Amino acid sequence: MARILATLVVLLFLTSVQGEYMKYKDSKHPMNVRIRDLMDRMTLKEKVGQKTQIDRAAATAEIMKSYSIEVLINPYELDK
């Protein structure tokens, strides 16, 4: 009985972990559908972070992660 119960618990867990269908990852959908799906999932903070550019000297790992920053100004030093 305990073995059957354990199996049922594992099956319930696996079906709940299945996750949500994400259209933006499915290349079968048109690009505009994928973009809309992704934009709807992003928070305002993530959207602002995508548009924000900061200087490399000010970019710490914490700032990059906290503000979802993807773009650095002057990413390379030219004198080296």
VENQUI-V875127 format. One line per field, one symbol per residue. ss: DSSP state (h for helix, s for strand, l for the rest). phi: phi as a letter, one per 30 degrees, with the letter a starting at -180 (. if undefined). A space follows every 50 residues. Layout:
ss: ???
phi: ???
//
This chain:
ss: lhhhhhhhhhhhhhhhllllllhhhlllllhhhhhhhhhhhllhhhhhhh hlssshhhllhhhhhhllllssslllllll
phi: .ddddddddddddddddejcdcddccddddeddddedddddddddddddd cdbbdedcdcdddeddchdcbcdhdbdddc
//
